[in-house]
Amino acid sequence: MKVVILAAGKGTRMLPLTKEIPKVLVEVNGKPFLYYVFKILHQAGLKDIGIVVGYKKEKIKDFLKKYDFKAELIEQKEQLGTGHAVLQAKDFVGQEDFIVYSGDNLYPVKDIKKIKHKDDFYYIGGLEAEEWQKYGVLVIKDNLLVEIKEKPTEFVSNVINTALYKLKPEIFPLLEQLKPSLRGEIELTDAINLLAQEQKVKVVAGEWWVDLGCKEDILRVTHFLEDNWEE
């Protein structure tokens, strides 16, 4: 199954570290964060990889050469949202099911293997969290997604969206028809919500999830890798 890594963003919450490199190349525990992403995907048996790039894309090209990783670079010329980013991978994906992996996240190999079903459903990774108010929350019924609610103020679920997806090529026409959100972006979650209304999205419970969102996360991710990483 093909994998599309989303790695086009500027990483403004990581400044000044991202002044010269994209966020996915910020070093953690002695290696660029993207190194760990590739290792996890390879351990999950996934090597047909496309990377949606934009900001400082030439640095990712250098990274691939340095570590001898193979991937197709897919340019997103304007950062217009996650849905728009996935849409850029339409030709790379072709007519096959595919995984979308956020380049600033780490997931266990088991979770990636659990989500790569070749069937009629879409899949989304979820994880129980105490501070659910900070995230997109998954409303679930009988293991099917009902709706993704972004940062709800009232409790609807404590299962958050970890931004790990298995999608089908039929999502591309949906993304092409979407209107920009209030923040002016084409949101992948808007398309997922439309599919959820048709009971086409299953939720996969995750074991853990590590997010490199801002500078304050670096120390936490470093400690996590020191305790858990094995080549």
C-alpha positions as CSV (number, residue, x, y, z in Angstrom):
1,M,0.0,0.0,0.0
2,K,1.3,3.5,-0.8
3,V,1.9,6.1,1.9
4,V,1.5,9.8,1.6
5,I,3.5,11.8,4.2
6,L,2.3,15.3,4.7
7,A,5.4,17.5,5.2
8,A,4.8,20.8,3.3
9,G,4.1,23.2,6.3
10,K,6.3,26.0,7.5
11,G,6.3,24.9,11.1
12,T,5.9,28.5,12.5
13,R,5.5,27.2,16.1
14,M,9.0,25.8,15.8
15,L,10.7,29.1,14.9
16,P,13.6,29.9,14.9
17,L,14.5,26.2,14.4
18,T,12.5,26.1,11.2
19,K,14.0,29.2,9.7
20,E,16.2,27.1,7.4
21,I,14.6,23.7,7.4
22,P,11.0,22.3,7.4
23,K,9.6,21.1,10.7
24,V,9.9,17.4,9.9
25,L,13.7,17.8,9.8
26,V,14.0,19.3,13.3
27,E,16.5,17.1,15.1
28,V,15.3,15.0,18.0
29,N,17.6,12.7,19.9
30,G,20.4,13.2,17.3
31,K,18.3,12.6,14.1
32,P,15.9,14.5,11.9
33,F,12.3,13.7,13.0
34,L,11.5,12.4,9.5
35,Y,14.2,9.7,10.0
36,Y,12.0,8.0,12.7
37,V,8.9,8.3,10.4
38,F,10.7,6.4,7.6
39,K,12.0,3.7,10.0
40,I,8.5,3.1,11.4
41,L,7.0,2.9,7.9
42,H,9.7,0.5,6.8
43,Q,9.1,-1.7,9.9
44,A,5.4,-1.8,9.0
45,G,6.4,-3.1,5.5
46,L,5.6,0.2,3.7
47,K,8.2,1.5,1.3
48,D,6.2,3.0,-1.6
49,I,6.2,6.5,-0.2
50,G,5.3,9.9,-1.5
51,I,6.1,13.1,0.5
52,V,4.0,16.2,0.0
53,V,6.6,19.0,0.2
54,G,6.5,22.8,0.0
55,Y,8.5,24.9,2.4
56,K,12.3,24.3,2.0
57,K,11.5,21.2,-0.1
58,E,15.2,21.0,-1.3
59,K,16.2,20.2,2.3
60,I,14.0,17.1,2.2
61,K,15.6,16.0,-1.0
62,D,19.0,16.3,0.7
63,F,17.7,14.3,3.7
64,L,16.6,11.4,1.4
65,K,20.0,11.3,-0.2
66,K,21.9,11.5,3.1
67,Y,20.0,8.6,4.6
68,D,19.4,6.6,1.4
69,F,15.6,6.7,1.8
70,K,13.5,6.3,-1.4
71,A,10.4,8.5,-1.8
72,E,8.7,10.5,-4.5
73,L,8.5,14.3,-3.8
74,I,5.1,15.8,-4.5
75,E,5.0,19.6,-4.4
76,Q,2.3,21.6,-2.8
77,K,3.0,25.0,-4.2
78,E,0.6,26.8,-1.8
79,Q,-0.1,25.5,1.7
80,L,-3.9,25.5,1.5
81,G,-4.7,22.8,4.0
82,T,-4.4,19.1,4.6
83,G,-7.2,18.2,2.1
84,H,-5.4,20.3,-0.5
85,A,-2.1,18.5,0.4
86,V,-3.7,15.1,-0.1
87,L,-5.2,16.2,-3.4
88,Q,-1.7,16.9,-4.7
89,A,-0.9,13.1,-4.4
90,K,-3.7,12.1,-6.7
91,D,-1.4,11.0,-9.6
92,F,1.0,9.3,-7.2
93,V,-1.8,7.3,-5.5
94,G,-3.6,6.3,-8.7
95,Q,-6.5,3.9,-8.2
96,E,-5.2,2.2,-5.0
97,D,-6.1,2.6,-1.3
98,F,-3.4,4.5,0.5
99,I,-2.3,5.7,3.9
100,V,-2.0,9.3,4.9
101,Y,0.7,9.9,7.6
102,S,1.3,13.3,9.2
103,G,5.0,14.0,9.0
104,D,5.3,15.5,12.5
105,N,3.8,12.4,14.2
106,L,5.0,9.0,15.3
107,Y,2.8,6.0,15.7
108,P,3.5,2.4,16.7
109,V,4.1,-0.1,13.9
110,K,1.2,-2.2,15.2
111,D,-1.2,0.8,14.7
112,I,-0.1,1.3,11.1
113,K,-0.5,-2.4,10.3
114,K,-4.0,-2.3,11.9
115,I,-5.1,0.6,9.7
116,K,-4.0,-0.7,6.3
117,H,-7.1,-2.7,5.3
118,K,-7.9,-3.2,1.7
119,D,-11.6,-3.1,1.8
120,D,-14.6,-0.8,1.2
121,F,-14.0,1.3,4.3
122,Y,-12.0,4.3,5.1
123,Y,-10.1,4.2,8.5
124,I,-9.0,6.8,11.0
125,G,-6.7,6.4,14.0
126,G,-8.1,7.4,17.4
127,L,-6.6,7.5,20.9
128,E,-8.2,8.1,24.3
129,A,-6.9,11.4,25.9
130,E,-7.5,13.3,29.1
131,E,-7.1,16.7,27.5
132,W,-9.5,16.0,24.6
133,Q,-10.5,19.7,24.4
134,K,-7.2,20.5,22.6
135,Y,-7.9,18.2,19.7
136,G,-10.3,17.0,17.0
137,V,-12.5,14.6,18.8
138,L,-14.0,11.4,17.3
139,V,-17.7,10.8,17.9
140,I,-18.1,7.0,17.5
141,K,-21.0,4.5,17.3
142,D,-20.4,0.8,16.8
143,N,-16.7,1.4,15.7
144,L,-17.9,3.7,13.0
145,L,-17.1,7.4,12.9
146,V,-20.1,9.6,13.3
147,E,-18.3,12.9,13.2
148,I,-15.0,14.7,13.9
149,K,-15.6,17.7,16.2
150,E,-12.8,20.2,16.3
151,K,-11.8,21.2,19.8
152,P,-15.2,20.9,21.4
153,T,-15.9,22.8,24.6
154,E,-18.4,20.3,25.8
155,F,-17.7,16.6,26.2
156,V,-18.8,14.4,23.3
157,S,-16.0,11.8,23.4
158,N,-12.5,11.4,24.8
159,V,-11.1,9.7,21.7
160,I,-9.0,12.2,19.7
161,N,-8.0,12.2,16.0
162,T,-4.4,11.1,15.7
163,A,-4.3,12.1,12.0
164,L,-3.5,8.6,10.7
165,Y,-5.7,7.6,7.9
166,K,-6.4,4.9,5.3
167,L,-8.1,6.4,2.4
168,K,-9.6,5.3,-0.9
169,P,-9.0,7.1,-4.3
170,E,-12.8,8.0,-4.3
171,I,-11.9,10.7,-1.8
172,F,-10.3,12.9,-4.5
173,P,-13.5,14.1,-6.1
174,L,-14.8,15.0,-2.7
175,L,-11.7,17.0,-2.0
176,E,-12.0,18.8,-5.3
177,Q,-15.5,19.9,-4.5
178,L,-14.9,21.1,-0.9
179,K,-15.1,24.8,-0.2
180,P,-12.4,26.4,2.0
181,S,-13.0,26.4,5.8
182,L,-13.3,29.5,7.9
183,R,-9.5,29.7,8.0
184,G,-9.3,29.5,4.2
185,E,-8.1,25.9,3.9
186,I,-9.3,22.7,2.3
187,E,-9.7,20.5,5.3
188,L,-9.2,16.7,5.0
189,T,-11.5,16.3,8.1
190,D,-14.4,17.9,6.2
191,A,-14.2,15.2,3.5
192,I,-13.9,12.5,6.3
193,N,-17.0,13.9,7.9
194,L,-18.9,13.6,4.6
195,L,-17.9,10.0,4.3
196,A,-18.8,9.4,8.0
197,Q,-22.4,10.5,7.2
198,E,-22.5,7.5,4.8
199,Q,-21.1,5.1,7.5
200,K,-17.9,4.5,5.5
201,V,-15.3,5.4,8.1
202,K,-14.1,2.9,10.8
203,V,-12.1,4.0,13.8
204,V,-9.0,2.1,14.8
205,A,-7.9,2.4,18.5
206,G,-4.3,3.3,18.8
207,E,-1.8,2.3,21.5
208,W,0.1,5.6,21.6
209,W,0.8,8.7,19.6
210,V,3.7,11.2,19.6
211,D,3.2,14.7,18.1
212,L,6.0,17.2,17.4
213,G,3.9,20.3,17.3
214,C,6.0,23.1,18.8
215,K,9.4,23.7,20.4
216,E,8.1,22.7,23.8
217,D,7.5,19.2,22.5
218,I,11.1,18.5,21.6
219,L,12.2,17.5,25.1
220,R,9.2,15.2,25.6
221,V,9.7,13.5,22.3
222,T,13.4,13.1,23.0
223,H,12.7,11.4,26.3
224,F,10.1,9.2,24.6
225,L,12.6,8.1,21.9
226,E,15.4,7.5,24.5
227,D,13.1,5.1,26.4
228,N,11.3,3.4,23.5
229,W,13.3,3.6,20.2
230,E,14.9,0.5,18.8
231,E,16.5,0.3,15.3
